[in-house]
């Protein structure tokens, strides 16, 4: 009997983005009931190194594609239905720039 080896690879992509004195973590994560979700989230890194969730950049689930597209839109995900890390990182940097420039004005 063959076993489906899914979700064996640990997601380790995380990038620290600094912009105008603010620090953000952009990281891929797995989640969901069985670990079938892939998400890329932006978190604000505080001075005491705690992280506060700011925005979801990418989200995808291995099953129920239509549902995840609806969920992505409902939570204001920046990229619908994708978690390609390089694409999400670039979109995250654009969002961070817009966000910081907005709060600095």
Secondary structure as GFF3:
##gff-version 3
##sequence-region A 1 105
A	DSSP	beta_strand	14	19	.	.	.	ID=ss1
A	DSSP	beta_strand	22	31	.	.	.	ID=ss2
A	DSSP	beta_strand	37	45	.	.	.	ID=ss3
A	DSSP	beta_strand	51	61	.	.	.	ID=ss4
A	DSSP	alpha_helix	65	74	.	.	.	ID=ss5
A	DSSP	alpha_helix	85	104	.	.	.	ID=ss6
###
